[in-house]
Amino acid sequence: MEFAGITVSAGKIRGKILILCEENYCNNIDEIYSRCTDEHILLLNCVKPHPALVNRCAGLLAIFGGVNSHVSIGAREHGKPAIVNLTEDILNHLKDED
């Protein structure tokens, strides 16, 4: 399975997917933070991830964003590999803990 996007912070990682969508992210940040480990790759369907999550995860995948988006800047500041501007179709192929 291949997906195209824009690499905004280089690196190579392996990990489990943790999906963050607008509806589960805003009201449940404490629960999501407790689930997130350094083995998780955050798959974001929102535009501005919490800096604590970016610091804690292994890397980021984002459906939205460009090279100067919040996700991209956060990934570079925390030294995390990141790809942005993925198609929403990725959500049909990846689930939490994949």
C-alpha positions in Angstrom: 0.0 0.0 0.0 1.4 3.4 -1.0 0.3 6.9 -0.2 1.7 10.1 -1.6 2.3 13.3 0.3 4.8 16.0 1.1 7.7 15.1 3.3 8.2 18.1 5.7 10.6 16.5 8.2 12.7 13.6 7.1 13.3 10.4 8.9 12.6 6.7 9.0 10.3 5.1 11.7 8.1 2.2 12.4 5.2 2.2 14.7 1.5 1.8 15.4 -1.1 4.2 14.0 -3.0 6.5 16.4 -5.7 8.4 14.5 -6.6 11.9 15.7 -9.8 13.4 14.2 -11.4 16.7 15.1 -14.3 14.9 16.8 -12.2 12.7 19.1 -9.3 15.2 19.6 -10.7 18.4 21.0 -12.7 16.9 23.9 -10.4 14.0 24.8 -6.9 15.3 24.8 -6.1 13.8 28.2 -7.3 10.3 27.1 -5.4 10.6 23.8 -2.2 11.7 25.5 -2.4 8.7 27.9 -2.7 6.4 24.9 0.1 8.0 22.9 3.6 6.6 23.3 6.9 6.9 21.5 5.8 3.9 19.4 2.9 5.7 17.8 2.7 7.5 14.5 -0.1 10.1 14.7 -2.4 10.2 11.7 -4.0 13.6 11.9 -7.3 14.6 10.4 -7.0 18.0 12.1 -4.8 21.0 11.5 -3.2 21.8 14.8 -1.9 18.9 17.0 -1.1 19.6 20.6 2.7 20.1 21.1 2.7 17.5 23.9 1.4 14.9 21.5 4.0 15.8 18.8 6.8 15.6 21.4 5.6 12.2 22.6 4.9 10.4 19.3 7.4 8.7 16.9 6.2 10.7 13.8 3.3 12.3 12.1 1.1 11.8 9.0 -1.4 14.5 8.2 -4.2 14.7 5.7 -4.0 18.5 5.6 -1.1 20.9 5.6 1.8 22.1 3.7 5.5 22.9 4.4 4.5 25.8 6.6 1.5 24.3 8.4 1.3 23.8 12.2 2.0 20.1 11.8 5.1 20.7 9.7 6.5 23.3 12.0 5.8 21.2 15.1 7.4 18.1 13.5 10.6 20.0 12.6 10.8 21.7 16.0 10.5 18.3 17.8 12.7 16.4 15.3 9.9 14.1 14.3 9.5 12.6 10.8 6.4 13.9 9.1 4.4 13.7 5.8 1.5 16.0 5.1 -1.1 16.6 2.4 -2.1 12.9 2.2 -5.5 12.0 0.7 -8.4 11.2 3.0 -8.5 7.8 1.5 -5.7 6.8 3.9 -8.4 6.6 6.6 -10.1 3.8 4.7 -6.9 1.8 4.9 -5.4 2.5 8.2 -7.0 2.0 11.6 -5.9 2.7 15.2 -3.1 0.3 16.3 -2.3 -0.9 12.7 
